[in-house]
Amino acid sequence: MPTKRAASTTDAAVADVRTGTGSADLKQAVTDHLHYSLGRLPAIAGPSDYYRALALAVRDRMQRR
């Protein structure tokens, strides 16, 4: 039977950025989704790319709740 490991401070920080409700967390989540989910750099991303990244970030928060 696997044992649960205690969450480290970096695990908690990642979880907060991924599903946090603060404005800085949401901004970082949108940037992360642009880069990792959509494969776009913020400098060349268009409005539709930002919209899709925001939708993914909001979806993450809704699933968390």
C-alpha positions as CSV (number, residue, x, y, z in Angstrom):
1,M,0.0,0.0,0.0
2,P,1.5,3.4,-1.0
3,T,2.0,5.9,1.7
4,K,1.0,9.5,1.3
5,R,3.8,11.9,1.3
6,A,3.6,15.3,2.9
7,A,3.2,18.1,0.5
8,S,6.3,20.2,0.2
9,T,6.2,24.0,-0.1
10,T,6.9,23.8,-3.8
11,D,3.9,21.4,-4.3
12,A,1.7,23.8,-2.4
13,A,2.9,26.8,-4.5
14,V,2.2,24.9,-7.7
15,A,-1.3,23.9,-6.5
16,D,-2.0,27.6,-5.6
17,V,-0.9,28.9,-9.0
18,R,-2.9,26.2,-10.8
19,T,-6.1,26.8,-8.9
20,G,-5.6,29.9,-6.8
21,T,-8.2,32.7,-7.0
22,G,-5.8,35.6,-6.7
23,S,-5.2,37.9,-9.6
24,A,-1.4,37.0,-9.7
25,D,-2.3,33.3,-9.7
26,L,-4.8,33.7,-12.6
27,K,-2.3,35.8,-14.6
28,Q,0.4,33.1,-14.1
29,A,-2.1,30.3,-15.0
30,V,-3.1,32.1,-18.3
31,T,0.6,32.5,-19.1
32,D,1.3,28.9,-18.3
33,H,-1.7,27.7,-20.5
34,L,-0.5,29.9,-23.4
35,H,2.9,28.3,-23.2
36,Y,2.3,24.7,-22.2
37,S,-1.3,23.9,-23.4
38,L,-1.5,26.0,-26.5
39,G,2.2,26.3,-27.5
40,R,2.1,30.0,-28.0
41,L,4.5,32.7,-26.8
42,P,2.8,35.6,-25.1
43,A,4.6,38.0,-27.4
44,I,3.0,36.5,-30.5
45,A,-0.3,35.3,-29.0
46,G,-3.4,36.8,-30.4
47,P,-6.7,37.7,-28.6
48,S,-8.2,34.3,-29.4
49,D,-5.1,32.6,-27.9
50,Y,-5.5,34.6,-24.7
51,Y,-9.2,33.9,-24.6
52,R,-8.6,30.1,-24.9
53,A,-5.9,30.3,-22.2
54,L,-8.2,32.2,-19.9
55,A,-11.0,29.7,-20.5
56,L,-8.6,26.9,-19.5
57,A,-7.5,28.7,-16.4
58,V,-11.1,29.3,-15.4
59,R,-12.0,25.7,-16.1
60,D,-9.2,24.6,-13.8
61,R,-10.7,26.6,-11.0
62,M,-14.2,25.4,-11.6
63,Q,-13.1,21.8,-11.5
64,R,-11.3,22.4,-8.3
65,R,-14.5,23.5,-6.6
